[in-house]
Structure formats: structure tokens, C-alpha cells
Amino acid sequence: MTDHAQHEQHTGTPRTVTCPRCGKAFTCGMSTSCWCATRVVPEKVRKELAARYDTCICSACLDQLIGNRQP
């Protein structure tokens, strides 16, 4: 997953992306109005995603990873 700061710099056209984690197609808004901007992603999860993936992951996978890290 690209760093969220990169999304904040872009106000591009939404694009269809394939989640590198599960293979599901989803829409990436490429802006601060994207669905991912509504998620609170712990720093540890962000670092893990940035180290593993070159693109965003889908909402289901992101929610699962966030949920797995909650106390």
C-alpha cells in the first residue's frame, strides 16, 4: 500500500485496483475523499503495509488488519 501522504497529494480520478492481499478488485479514490481516509490505521499497520505492498489493499483486508491489531 502506498503511503497515505501520497494520496493526500493527489486529487486524481478513481481507478480500479486489484488487492495484492486477496485478489479482489476495488476502487481507489486517490484522494483524501477515498474510502480509506475514513479508516484510522495504526502506525504499525501502515509501516507493515508500506513494506509489503506497492499499492493499496481493499477495504475488507484493511479492516481485517486494523481489527487484528486492536487491543
PDB file of N, CA, C and O in Angstrom:
ATOM      1  N   MET A   1       0.847  -1.164   0.000  1.00  0.00           N
ATOM      2  CA  MET A   1       0.000   0.000   0.000  1.00  0.00           C
ATOM      3  C   MET A   1       0.889   1.222   0.000  1.00  0.00           C
ATOM      4  O   MET A   1       1.866   1.286   0.746  1.00  0.00           O
ATOM      5  N   THR A   2       0.564   2.175  -0.816  1.00  0.00           N
ATOM      6  CA  THR A   2       1.341   3.388  -0.834  1.00  0.00           C
ATOM      7  C   THR A   2       1.061   4.189   0.419  1.00  0.00           C
ATOM      8  O   THR A   2       0.003   4.050   1.034  1.00  0.00           O
ATOM      9  N   ASP A   3       1.995   5.012   0.788  1.00  0.00           N
ATOM     10  CA  ASP A   3       1.839   5.845   1.970  1.00  0.00           C
ATOM     11  C   ASP A   3       0.638   6.756   1.802  1.00  0.00           C
ATOM     12  O   ASP A   3       0.442   7.327   0.729  1.00  0.00           O
ATOM     13  N   HIS A   4      -0.168   6.901   2.842  1.00  0.00           N
ATOM     14  CA  HIS A   4      -1.378   7.713   2.774  1.00  0.00           C
ATOM     15  C   HIS A   4      -1.053   9.154   2.419  1.00  0.00           C
ATOM     16  O   HIS A   4      -1.877   9.824   1.797  1.00  0.00           O
ATOM     17  N   ALA A   5       0.121   9.654   2.794  1.00  0.00           N
ATOM     18  CA  ALA A   5       0.508  11.019   2.450  1.00  0.00           C
ATOM     19  C   ALA A   5       0.518  11.218   0.940  1.00  0.00           C
ATOM     20  O   ALA A   5       0.241  12.317   0.460  1.00  0.00           O
ATOM     21  N   GLN A   6       0.835  10.169   0.190  1.00  0.00           N
ATOM     22  CA  GLN A   6       0.810  10.276  -1.262  1.00  0.00           C
ATOM     23  C   GLN A   6      -0.613  10.522  -1.754  1.00  0.00           C
ATOM     24  O   GLN A   6      -0.815  11.290  -2.694  1.00  0.00           O
ATOM     25  N   HIS A   7      -1.596   9.883  -1.134  1.00  0.00           N
ATOM     26  CA  HIS A   7      -2.988  10.099  -1.519  1.00  0.00           C
ATOM     27  C   HIS A   7      -3.386  11.546  -1.269  1.00  0.00           C
ATOM     28  O   HIS A   7      -4.126  12.126  -2.064  1.00  0.00           O
ATOM     29  N   GLU A   8      -2.912  12.134  -0.187  1.00  0.00           N
ATOM     30  CA  GLU A   8      -3.266  13.497   0.144  1.00  0.00           C
ATOM     31  C   GLU A   8      -2.743  14.473  -0.889  1.00  0.00           C
ATOM     32  O   GLU A   8      -3.310  15.552  -1.059  1.00  0.00           O
ATOM     33  N   GLN A   9      -1.675  14.116  -1.580  1.00  0.00           N
ATOM     34  CA  GLN A   9      -1.096  14.986  -2.590  1.00  0.00           C
ATOM     35  C   GLN A   9      -1.844  14.872  -3.914  1.00  0.00           C
ATOM     36  O   GLN A   9      -1.731  15.762  -4.757  1.00  0.00           O
ATOM     37  N   HIS A  10      -2.594  13.812  -4.111  1.00  0.00           N
ATOM     38  CA  HIS A  10      -3.269  13.561  -5.377  1.00  0.00           C
ATOM     39  C   HIS A  10      -4.757  13.852  -5.257  1.00  0.00           C
ATOM     40  O   HIS A  10      -5.372  13.581  -4.226  1.00  0.00           O
ATOM     41  N   THR A  11      -5.311  14.390  -6.289  1.00  0.00           N
ATOM     42  CA  THR A  11      -6.753  14.537  -6.388  1.00  0.00           C
ATOM     43  C   THR A  11      -7.189  13.904  -7.693  1.00  0.00           C
ATOM     44  O   THR A  11      -8.054  14.426  -8.395  1.00  0.00           O
ATOM     45  N   GLY A  12      -6.574  12.767  -8.010  1.00  0.00           N
ATOM     46  CA  GLY A  12      -6.776  12.090  -9.280  1.00  0.00           C
ATOM     47  C   GLY A  12      -8.120  11.416  -9.409  1.00  0.00           C
ATOM     48  O   GLY A  12      -8.942  11.402  -8.493  1.00  0.00           O
ATOM     49  N   THR A  13      -8.302  10.865 -10.576  1.00  0.00           N
ATOM     50  CA  THR A  13      -9.506  10.125 -10.900  1.00  0.00           C
ATOM     51  C   THR A  13      -9.452   8.761 -10.224  1.00  0.00           C
ATOM     52  O   THR A  13      -8.413   8.100 -10.242  1.00  0.00           O
ATOM     53  N   PRO A  14     -10.565   8.335  -9.629  1.00  0.00           N
ATOM     54  CA  PRO A  14     -10.584   6.995  -9.027  1.00  0.00           C
ATOM     55  C   PRO A  14     -10.191   5.941 -10.064  1.00  0.00           C
ATOM     56  O   PRO A  14     -10.486   6.078 -11.251  1.00  0.00           O
ATOM     57  N   ARG A  15      -9.529   4.899  -9.599  1.00  0.00           N
ATOM     58  CA  ARG A  15      -9.098   3.832 -10.503  1.00  0.00           C
ATOM     59  C   ARG A  15      -9.396   2.487  -9.873  1.00  0.00           C
ATOM     60  O   ARG A  15      -9.493   2.366  -8.652  1.00  0.00           O
ATOM     61  N   THR A  16      -9.538   1.488 -10.708  1.00  0.00           N
ATOM     62  CA  THR A  16      -9.768   0.131 -10.230  1.00  0.00           C
ATOM     63  C   THR A  16      -8.410  -0.513  -9.971  1.00  0.00           C
ATOM     64  O   THR A  16      -7.517  -0.483 -10.818  1.00  0.00           O
ATOM     65  N   VAL A  17      -8.275  -1.095  -8.779  1.00  0.00           N
ATOM     66  CA  VAL A  17      -7.036  -1.721  -8.340  1.00  0.00           C
ATOM     67  C   VAL A  17      -7.357  -3.144  -7.907  1.00  0.00           C
ATOM     68  O   VAL A  17      -8.450  -3.410  -7.407  1.00  0.00           O
ATOM     69  N   THR A  18      -6.423  -4.050  -8.095  1.00  0.00           N
ATOM     70  CA  THR A  18      -6.568  -5.411  -7.578  1.00  0.00           C
ATOM     71  C   THR A  18      -5.810  -5.488  -6.262  1.00  0.00           C
ATOM     72  O   THR A  18      -4.623  -5.168  -6.204  1.00  0.00           O
ATOM     73  N   CYS A  19      -6.482  -5.904  -5.228  1.00  0.00           N
ATOM     74  CA  CYS A  19      -5.864  -6.016  -3.906  1.00  0.00           C
ATOM     75  C   CYS A  19      -4.750  -7.059  -3.966  1.00  0.00           C
ATOM     76  O   CYS A  19      -4.995  -8.204  -4.347  1.00  0.00           O
ATOM     77  N   PRO A  20      -3.528  -6.674  -3.592  1.00  0.00           N
ATOM     78  CA  PRO A  20      -2.425  -7.629  -3.642  1.00  0.00           C
ATOM     79  C   PRO A  20      -2.504  -8.685  -2.540  1.00  0.00           C
ATOM     80  O   PRO A  20      -1.765  -9.669  -2.567  1.00  0.00           O
ATOM     81  N   ARG A  21      -3.384  -8.481  -1.589  1.00  0.00           N
ATOM     82  CA  ARG A  21      -3.519  -9.423  -0.473  1.00  0.00           C
ATOM     83  C   ARG A  21      -4.532 -10.523  -0.764  1.00  0.00           C
ATOM     84  O   ARG A  21      -4.281 -11.693  -0.474  1.00  0.00           O
ATOM     85  N   CYS A  22      -5.695 -10.147  -1.345  1.00  0.00           N
ATOM     86  CA  CYS A  22      -6.751 -11.143  -1.568  1.00  0.00           C
ATOM     87  C   CYS A  22      -7.135 -11.323  -3.036  1.00  0.00           C
ATOM     88  O   CYS A  22      -7.824 -12.284  -3.376  1.00  0.00           O
ATOM     89  N   GLY A  23      -6.697 -10.412  -3.912  1.00  0.00           N
ATOM     90  CA  GLY A  23      -7.008 -10.516  -5.332  1.00  0.00           C
ATOM     91  C   GLY A  23      -8.318  -9.883  -5.751  1.00  0.00           C
ATOM     92  O   GLY A  23      -8.667  -9.930  -6.931  1.00  0.00           O
ATOM     93  N   LYS A  24      -9.056  -9.291  -4.823  1.00  0.00           N
ATOM     94  CA  LYS A  24     -10.339  -8.662  -5.120  1.00  0.00           C
ATOM     95  C   LYS A  24     -10.119  -7.293  -5.774  1.00  0.00           C
ATOM     96  O   LYS A  24      -9.229  -6.546  -5.366  1.00  0.00           O
ATOM     97  N   ALA A  25     -10.925  -6.964  -6.785  1.00  0.00           N
ATOM     98  CA  ALA A  25     -10.868  -5.652  -7.426  1.00  0.00           C
ATOM     99  C   ALA A  25     -11.646  -4.658  -6.569  1.00  0.00           C
ATOM    100  O   ALA A  25     -12.702  -4.983  -6.024  1.00  0.00           O
ATOM    101  N   PHE A  26     -11.104  -3.429  -6.455  1.00  0.00           N
ATOM    102  CA  PHE A  26     -11.778  -2.381  -5.701  1.00  0.00           C
ATOM    103  C   PHE A  26     -11.421  -1.030  -6.300  1.00  0.00           C
ATOM    104  O   PHE A  26     -10.531  -0.937  -7.146  1.00  0.00           O
ATOM    105  N   THR A  27     -12.114   0.022  -5.862  1.00  0.00           N
ATOM    106  CA  THR A  27     -11.860   1.366  -6.363  1.00  0.00           C
ATOM    107  C   THR A  27     -10.982   2.128  -5.389  1.00  0.00           C
ATOM    108  O   THR A  27     -11.269   2.204  -4.195  1.00  0.00           O
ATOM    109  N   CYS A  28      -9.913   2.689  -5.917  1.00  0.00           N
ATOM    110  CA  CYS A  28      -9.008   3.549  -5.155  1.00  0.00           C
ATOM    111  C   CYS A  28      -9.317   4.981  -5.573  1.00  0.00           C
ATOM    112  O   CYS A  28      -9.217   5.316  -6.753  1.00  0.00           O
ATOM    113  N   GLY A  29      -9.692   5.832  -4.615  1.00  0.00           N
ATOM    114  CA  GLY A  29     -10.068   7.203  -4.928  1.00  0.00           C
ATOM    115  C   GLY A  29      -8.907   8.136  -5.172  1.00  0.00           C
ATOM    116  O   GLY A  29      -9.092   9.226  -5.712  1.00  0.00           O
ATOM    117  N   MET A  30      -7.702   7.727  -4.782  1.00  0.00           N
ATOM    118  CA  MET A  30      -6.501   8.538  -4.993  1.00  0.00           C
ATOM    119  C   MET A  30      -6.649   9.966  -4.481  1.00  0.00           C
ATOM    120  O   MET A  30      -6.129  10.903  -5.086  1.00  0.00           O
ATOM    121  N   SER A  31      -7.370  10.132  -3.352  1.00  0.00           N
ATOM    122  CA  SER A  31      -7.551  11.461  -2.780  1.00  0.00           C
ATOM    123  C   SER A  31      -7.955  11.331  -1.320  1.00  0.00           C
ATOM    124  O   SER A  31      -8.149  10.228  -0.809  1.00  0.00           O
ATOM    125  N   THR A  32      -8.075  12.462  -0.664  1.00  0.00           N
ATOM    126  CA  THR A  32      -8.491  12.457   0.740  1.00  0.00           C
ATOM    127  C   THR A  32      -9.972  12.114   0.881  1.00  0.00           C
ATOM    128  O   THR A  32     -10.449  11.922   2.000  1.00  0.00           O
ATOM    129  N   SER A  33     -10.707  12.032  -0.222  1.00  0.00           N
ATOM    130  CA  SER A  33     -12.110  11.636  -0.160  1.00  0.00           C
ATOM    131  C   SER A  33     -12.294  10.140  -0.418  1.00  0.00           C
ATOM    132  O   SER A  33     -13.426   9.661  -0.487  1.00  0.00           O
ATOM    133  N   CYS A  34     -11.197   9.403  -0.561  1.00  0.00           N
ATOM    134  CA  CYS A  34     -11.264   7.957  -0.776  1.00  0.00           C
ATOM    135  C   CYS A  34     -11.810   7.270   0.482  1.00  0.00           C
ATOM    136  O   CYS A  34     -11.706   7.811   1.583  1.00  0.00           O
ATOM    137  N   TRP A  35     -12.379   6.099   0.317  1.00  0.00           N
ATOM    138  CA  TRP A  35     -12.910   5.333   1.455  1.00  0.00           C
ATOM    139  C   TRP A  35     -11.845   5.100   2.522  1.00  0.00           C
ATOM    140  O   TRP A  35     -12.167   5.048   3.709  1.00  0.00           O
ATOM    141  N   CYS A  36     -10.580   4.958   2.119  1.00  0.00           N
ATOM    142  CA  CYS A  36      -9.528   4.655   3.089  1.00  0.00           C
ATOM    143  C   CYS A  36      -9.275   5.815   4.044  1.00  0.00           C
ATOM    144  O   CYS A  36      -8.744   5.616   5.136  1.00  0.00           O
ATOM    145  N   ALA A  37      -9.652   7.027   3.637  1.00  0.00           N
ATOM    146  CA  ALA A  37      -9.471   8.197   4.501  1.00  0.00           C
ATOM    147  C   ALA A  37     -10.400   8.144   5.715  1.00  0.00           C
ATOM    148  O   ALA A  37     -10.209   8.893   6.673  1.00  0.00           O
ATOM    149  N   THR A  38     -11.401   7.265   5.678  1.00  0.00           N
ATOM    150  CA  THR A  38     -12.318   7.137   6.813  1.00  0.00           C
ATOM    151  C   THR A  38     -11.806   6.151   7.856  1.00  0.00           C
ATOM    152  O   THR A  38     -12.405   6.010   8.922  1.00  0.00           O
ATOM    153  N   ARG A  39     -10.694   5.464   7.557  1.00  0.00           N
ATOM    154  CA  ARG A  39     -10.142   4.476   8.478  1.00  0.00           C
ATOM    155  C   ARG A  39      -9.038   5.090   9.335  1.00  0.00           C
ATOM    156  O   ARG A  39      -8.258   5.919   8.865  1.00  0.00           O
ATOM    157  N   VAL A  40      -8.984   4.673  10.592  1.00  0.00           N
ATOM    158  CA  VAL A  40      -7.880   5.037  11.465  1.00  0.00           C
ATOM    159  C   VAL A  40      -6.923   3.859  11.441  1.00  0.00           C
ATOM    160  O   VAL A  40      -7.212   2.797  11.993  1.00  0.00           O
ATOM    161  N   VAL A  41      -5.782   4.057  10.798  1.00  0.00           N
ATOM    162  CA  VAL A  41      -4.821   2.971  10.619  1.00  0.00           C
ATOM    163  C   VAL A  41      -3.635   3.211  11.549  1.00  0.00           C
ATOM    164  O   VAL A  41      -2.917   4.202  11.409  1.00  0.00           O
ATOM    165  N   PRO A  42      -3.437   2.299  12.495  1.00  0.00           N
ATOM    166  CA  PRO A  42      -2.302   2.447  13.410  1.00  0.00           C
ATOM    167  C   PRO A  42      -0.979   2.506  12.653  1.00  0.00           C
ATOM    168  O   PRO A  42      -0.826   1.878  11.605  1.00  0.00           O
ATOM    169  N   GLU A  43      -0.043   3.253  13.182  1.00  0.00           N
ATOM    170  CA  GLU A  43       1.262   3.430  12.541  1.00  0.00           C
ATOM    171  C   GLU A  43       1.921   2.094  12.233  1.00  0.00           C
ATOM    172  O   GLU A  43       2.511   1.932  11.165  1.00  0.00           O
ATOM    173  N   LYS A  44       1.834   1.139  13.143  1.00  0.00           N
ATOM    174  CA  LYS A  44       2.453  -0.171  12.931  1.00  0.00           C
ATOM    175  C   LYS A  44       1.873  -0.854  11.688  1.00  0.00           C
ATOM    176  O   LYS A  44       2.605  -1.468  10.912  1.00  0.00           O
ATOM    177  N   VAL A  45       0.568  -0.743  11.508  1.00  0.00           N
ATOM    178  CA  VAL A  45      -0.087  -1.347  10.341  1.00  0.00           C
ATOM    179  C   VAL A  45       0.348  -0.616   9.074  1.00  0.00           C
ATOM    180  O   VAL A  45       0.627  -1.254   8.059  1.00  0.00           O
ATOM    181  N   ARG A  46       0.409   0.709   9.121  1.00  0.00           N
ATOM    182  CA  ARG A  46       0.848   1.473   7.952  1.00  0.00           C
ATOM    183  C   ARG A  46       2.255   1.085   7.522  1.00  0.00           C
ATOM    184  O   ARG A  46       2.527   0.921   6.333  1.00  0.00           O
ATOM    185  N   LYS A  47       3.140   0.942   8.489  1.00  0.00           N
ATOM    186  CA  LYS A  47       4.519   0.556   8.163  1.00  0.00           C
ATOM    187  C   LYS A  47       4.573  -0.834   7.552  1.00  0.00           C
ATOM    188  O   LYS A  47       5.306  -1.071   6.592  1.00  0.00           O
ATOM    189  N   GLU A  48       3.796  -1.750   8.112  1.00  0.00           N
ATOM    190  CA  GLU A  48       3.753  -3.117   7.579  1.00  0.00           C
ATOM    191  C   GLU A  48       3.236  -3.123   6.142  1.00  0.00           C
ATOM    192  O   GLU A  48       3.787  -3.815   5.286  1.00  0.00           O
ATOM    193  N   LEU A  49       2.186  -2.361   5.878  1.00  0.00           N
ATOM    194  CA  LEU A  49       1.611  -2.295   4.538  1.00  0.00           C
ATOM    195  C   LEU A  49       2.597  -1.676   3.549  1.00  0.00           C
ATOM    196  O   LEU A  49       2.759  -2.173   2.434  1.00  0.00           O
ATOM    197  N   ALA A  50       3.248  -0.604   3.954  1.00  0.00           N
ATOM    198  CA  ALA A  50       4.215   0.063   3.078  1.00  0.00           C
ATOM    199  C   ALA A  50       5.392  -0.854   2.741  1.00  0.00           C
ATOM    200  O   ALA A  50       5.927  -0.807   1.633  1.00  0.00           O
ATOM    201  N   ALA A  51       5.788  -1.683   3.701  1.00  0.00           N
ATOM    202  CA  ALA A  51       6.913  -2.596   3.479  1.00  0.00           C
ATOM    203  C   ALA A  51       6.528  -3.770   2.582  1.00  0.00           C
ATOM    204  O   ALA A  51       7.373  -4.303   1.862  1.00  0.00           O
ATOM    205  N   ARG A  52       5.262  -4.174   2.620  1.00  0.00           N
ATOM    206  CA  ARG A  52       4.813  -5.355   1.895  1.00  0.00           C
ATOM    207  C   ARG A  52       4.240  -5.108   0.522  1.00  0.00           C
ATOM    208  O   ARG A  52       4.437  -5.912  -0.389  1.00  0.00           O
ATOM    209  N   TYR A  53       3.526  -3.997   0.361  1.00  0.00           N
ATOM    210  CA  TYR A  53       2.756  -3.785  -0.866  1.00  0.00           C
ATOM    211  C   TYR A  53       3.128  -2.483  -1.553  1.00  0.00           C
ATOM    212  O   TYR A  53       3.494  -1.504  -0.903  1.00  0.00           O
ATOM    213  N   ASP A  54       3.026  -2.486  -2.892  1.00  0.00           N
ATOM    214  CA  ASP A  54       3.310  -1.294  -3.686  1.00  0.00           C
ATOM    215  C   ASP A  54       2.050  -0.519  -4.030  1.00  0.00           C
ATOM    216  O   ASP A  54       2.124   0.540  -4.654  1.00  0.00           O
ATOM    217  N   THR A  55       0.905  -1.031  -3.633  1.00  0.00           N
ATOM    218  CA  THR A  55      -0.367  -0.380  -3.916  1.00  0.00           C
ATOM    219  C   THR A  55      -1.284  -0.550  -2.703  1.00  0.00           C
ATOM    220  O   THR A  55      -0.930  -1.223  -1.735  1.00  0.00           O
ATOM    221  N   CYS A  56      -2.440   0.054  -2.766  1.00  0.00           N
ATOM    222  CA  CYS A  56      -3.411  -0.040  -1.678  1.00  0.00           C
ATOM    223  C   CYS A  56      -3.984  -1.461  -1.607  1.00  0.00           C
ATOM    224  O   CYS A  56      -3.893  -2.237  -2.558  1.00  0.00           O
ATOM    225  N   ILE A  57      -4.572  -1.771  -0.459  1.00  0.00           N
ATOM    226  CA  ILE A  57      -5.302  -3.027  -0.314  1.00  0.00           C
ATOM    227  C   ILE A  57      -6.777  -2.684  -0.162  1.00  0.00           C
ATOM    228  O   ILE A  57      -7.123  -1.538   0.126  1.00  0.00           O
ATOM    229  N   CYS A  58      -7.635  -3.656  -0.351  1.00  0.00           N
ATOM    230  CA  CYS A  58      -9.083  -3.422  -0.312  1.00  0.00           C
ATOM    231  C   CYS A  58      -9.571  -3.129   1.107  1.00  0.00           C
ATOM    232  O   CYS A  58      -8.860  -3.356   2.086  1.00  0.00           O
ATOM    233  N   SER A  59     -10.788  -2.626   1.191  1.00  0.00           N
ATOM    234  CA  SER A  59     -11.355  -2.252   2.484  1.00  0.00           C
ATOM    235  C   SER A  59     -11.488  -3.444   3.423  1.00  0.00           C
ATOM    236  O   SER A  59     -11.250  -3.313   4.623  1.00  0.00           O
ATOM    237  N   ALA A  60     -11.865  -4.605   2.893  1.00  0.00           N
ATOM    238  CA  ALA A  60     -12.016  -5.789   3.746  1.00  0.00           C
ATOM    239  C   ALA A  60     -10.679  -6.200   4.359  1.00  0.00           C
ATOM    240  O   ALA A  60     -10.606  -6.512   5.548  1.00  0.00           O
ATOM    241  N   CYS A  61      -9.630  -6.200   3.550  1.00  0.00           N
ATOM    242  CA  CYS A  61      -8.304  -6.568   4.053  1.00  0.00           C
ATOM    243  C   CYS A  61      -7.790  -5.523   5.041  1.00  0.00           C
ATOM    244  O   CYS A  61      -7.226  -5.871   6.078  1.00  0.00           O
ATOM    245  N   LEU A  62      -7.984  -4.250   4.719  1.00  0.00           N
ATOM    246  CA  LEU A  62      -7.528  -3.197   5.622  1.00  0.00           C
ATOM    247  C   LEU A  62      -8.264  -3.287   6.954  1.00  0.00           C
ATOM    248  O   LEU A  62      -7.649  -3.192   8.016  1.00  0.00           O
ATOM    249  N   ASP A  63      -9.575  -3.468   6.897  1.00  0.00           N
ATOM    250  CA  ASP A  63     -10.345  -3.596   8.136  1.00  0.00           C
ATOM    251  C   ASP A  63      -9.895  -4.804   8.944  1.00  0.00           C
ATOM    252  O   ASP A  63      -9.822  -4.741  10.171  1.00  0.00           O
ATOM    253  N   GLN A  64      -9.595  -5.897   8.264  1.00  0.00           N
ATOM    254  CA  GLN A  64      -9.128  -7.091   8.958  1.00  0.00           C
ATOM    255  C   GLN A  64      -7.792  -6.820   9.657  1.00  0.00           C
ATOM    256  O   GLN A  64      -7.615  -7.198  10.815  1.00  0.00           O
ATOM    257  N   LEU A  65      -6.870  -6.181   8.978  1.00  0.00           N
ATOM    258  CA  LEU A  65      -5.560  -5.889   9.575  1.00  0.00           C
ATOM    259  C   LEU A  65      -5.690  -4.911  10.741  1.00  0.00           C
ATOM    260  O   LEU A  65      -5.016  -5.064  11.759  1.00  0.00           O
ATOM    261  N   ILE A  66      -6.552  -3.913  10.594  1.00  0.00           N
ATOM    262  CA  ILE A  66      -6.769  -2.962  11.686  1.00  0.00           C
ATOM    263  C   ILE A  66      -7.384  -3.701  12.870  1.00  0.00           C
ATOM    264  O   ILE A  66      -6.977  -3.501  14.015  1.00  0.00           O
ATOM    265  N   GLY A  67      -8.364  -4.556  12.590  1.00  0.00           N
ATOM    266  CA  GLY A  67      -9.020  -5.319  13.655  1.00  0.00           C
ATOM    267  C   GLY A  67      -8.072  -6.272  14.357  1.00  0.00           C
ATOM    268  O   GLY A  67      -8.171  -6.481  15.566  1.00  0.00           O
ATOM    269  N   ASN A  68      -7.150  -6.852  13.594  1.00  0.00           N
ATOM    270  CA  ASN A  68      -6.183  -7.775  14.176  1.00  0.00           C
ATOM    271  C   ASN A  68      -5.234  -7.074  15.109  1.00  0.00           C
ATOM    272  O   ASN A  68      -4.623  -7.724  15.957  1.00  0.00           O
ATOM    273  N   ARG A  69      -5.085  -5.763  14.986  1.00  0.00           N
ATOM    274  CA  ARG A  69      -4.125  -5.030  15.805  1.00  0.00           C
ATOM    275  C   ARG A  69      -4.768  -4.329  17.002  1.00  0.00           C
ATOM    276  O   ARG A  69      -4.067  -3.794  17.861  1.00  0.00           O
ATOM    277  N   GLN A  70      -6.101  -4.334  17.055  1.00  0.00           N
ATOM    278  CA  GLN A  70      -6.780  -3.644  18.152  1.00  0.00           C
ATOM    279  C   GLN A  70      -6.611  -4.419  19.449  1.00  0.00           C
ATOM    280  O   GLN A  70      -6.589  -5.650  19.440  1.00  0.00           O
ATOM    281  N   PRO A  71      -6.490  -3.697  20.580  1.00  0.00           N
ATOM    282  CA  PRO A  71      -6.354  -4.392  21.879  1.00  0.00           C
ATOM    283  C   PRO A  71      -7.626  -5.117  22.277  1.00  0.00           C
ATOM    284  O   PRO A  71      -7.674  -5.745  23.335  1.00  0.00           O
TER     285      PRO A  71
END
